[in-house]
C-alpha cells in the first residue's frame, strides 16, 4: 500500500501547478513538469489545444497568456484523487474551477476535469503529462 506522504506530495504537485500559474512564477511553474512533460487541453471534449511537449514549450505556452490577462486568475483544484500510485509514478484526477478577479469583482471563467500523470524525478513528484479539460470555452 502506498504511503500517505506520497499521496500528499502528488496532490501538492497538482496545487503547485495552479499556484505557479496564478502567481506568475515561471520557475515554480516550470518546476512542476518533467523535462519531457506534455500539456494538452480539450474544450468541451471537442476543441483541442496542444499538445505542447517539453518543459520549455509548456512554460512558453502557459506564460504567453500573462501579458494579455489583466485580471487575476485563480486555478482552484478540488476533489483531488490519487490513483495508480507506485514508487515512481502516479495518476491524479481533479476538478478545476477557474476564476478571474478584476475591479473588485470575481467571476467564474470555466471549470472541468484535469488528469495528471506524474513521475518521481530527482526525489520530486513532477507532472509528466497533463490533460486539461474545460467544460466551457473561455
C-alpha positions in Angstrom: 0.0 0.0 0.0 1.3 3.4 -0.9 2.3 5.8 1.8 0.1 8.7 2.7 3.1 11.0 2.4 3.4 10.1 -1.3 -0.3 10.8 -1.9 0.0 14.2 -0.2 3.1 15.0 -2.3 1.3 14.1 -5.5 -1.7 16.2 -4.5 0.7 19.1 -3.7 2.2 18.9 -7.2 -1.3 19.5 -8.6 -1.8 22.5 -6.4 1.7 23.9 -7.1 0.8 23.9 -10.8 -2.1 26.2 -10.1 -0.1 28.3 -7.7 2.8 28.8 -10.1 0.4 29.9 -12.9 -1.7 32.2 -10.7 1.3 33.9 -9.1 3.1 34.2 -12.4 6.1 32.4 -11.1 7.8 31.0 -14.2 10.4 29.0 -12.2 7.7 27.4 -10.0 5.5 26.6 -12.9 8.4 25.0 -14.9 9.5 23.0 -11.9 6.1 21.3 -11.8 6.9 19.4 -15.1 9.4 16.8 -16.1 11.8 17.9 -18.8 9.9 15.7 -21.3 6.4 16.6 -20.0 3.3 17.1 -22.1 0.4 19.5 -21.7 -2.8 19.3 -23.7 -6.2 20.7 -23.4 -9.7 19.9 -24.6 -12.6 22.3 -24.6 -16.0 20.6 -24.2 -14.4 17.4 -25.4 -14.3 18.8 -29.0 -11.7 21.6 -29.5 -8.1 20.6 -28.8 -5.2 22.7 -27.6 -1.7 21.4 -28.0 -0.1 19.1 -27.2 2.9 21.0 -26.0 5.9 18.7 -25.4 8.8 19.5 -23.2 9.1 21.7 -20.1 10.3 24.8 -22.0 7.5 24.5 -24.6 4.8 24.1 -21.9 6.1 27.1 -19.9 6.3 29.2 -23.0 2.7 28.4 -24.0 1.3 28.9 -20.5 3.2 32.1 -19.7 2.3 33.5 -23.1 -1.1 34.5 -21.7 0.2 36.5 -18.8 0.7 39.8 -20.8 -2.8 39.5 -22.2 -4.6 38.7 -18.9 -5.2 41.9 -17.0 -7.3 40.0 -14.4 -6.1 37.9 -11.6 -6.7 34.2 -12.3 -7.1 31.5 -9.7 -6.9 27.8 -10.5 -8.9 26.2 -7.7 -8.4 22.4 -7.8 -10.9 20.3 -5.8 -11.7 16.6 -5.4 -8.1 15.5 -5.9 -8.0 11.8 -6.2 -4.6 10.0 -6.5 -4.7 6.6 -8.2 -2.2 4.1 -9.8 0.4 5.2 -7.2 3.7 3.3 -7.4 7.2 4.0 -6.1 7.9 6.2 -9.2 4.6 7.1 -10.9 1.1 8.2 -10.1 -2.1 9.5 -11.7 -4.2 12.2 -10.1 -7.6 13.5 -11.1 -9.0 16.8 -10.0 -11.7 19.3 -10.9 -10.7 22.8 -11.8 -12.7 25.9 -11.0 -11.1 28.8 -12.8 -12.0 32.3 -11.6 -10.9 35.8 -12.6 -10.9 38.9 -10.4 -10.7 42.5 -11.7 -12.0 45.8 -10.5 -13.0 44.3 -7.2 -15.2 41.6 -8.7 -14.7 37.9 -9.0 -16.3 35.9 -11.8 -16.1 32.2 -12.8 -14.3 31.6 -16.0 -14.7 27.9 -16.6 -14.4 24.5 -14.9 -13.6 21.0 -15.9 -11.7 17.7 -15.2 -7.9 17.6 -15.1 -5.9 14.4 -15.4 -2.3 14.5 -14.2 0.3 11.8 -14.8 3.2 12.2 -12.5 6.7 10.8 -12.1 9.1 10.9 -9.3 12.0 13.0 -10.7 15.1 13.7 -8.6 13.0 13.0 -5.5 10.2 15.4 -6.5 6.8 14.5 -7.9 6.5 16.3 -11.3 3.9 16.3 -14.0 4.8 14.1 -16.9 1.5 14.6 -18.7 -1.4 16.9 -18.1 -4.7 16.6 -19.9 -6.8 19.7 -19.0 -10.5 19.6 -19.6 -12.7 22.6 -19.9 -16.5 22.3 -19.7 -17.0 25.7 -21.4 -14.9 27.9 -23.7 -13.2 30.9 -22.3 
